């Protein structure tokens, strides 16, 4: 096979292969991904400081484990 024949064959193959069309513009994939990550970030952010909502329980837990340096009971 000569170089000209190989180039001609590859040109024919690239012309006949059709790429699948995207359902919408490529920029929207990034916008959707950003919106999903922002929503997930909001969910994670909403759980901050949950342990300190019940101050009396947190203080009792801290007082009970204050002398526990090695993690044993």
Protein Blocks (a to p, Z undefined) as FASTA:
>chain_A
ZZklmmmmmmmmmmmpccdddfbdfklmmmmmmmmmmmmmmmmmmmgoklmmmmmlmmmm
mmmmmmmmnopZZ
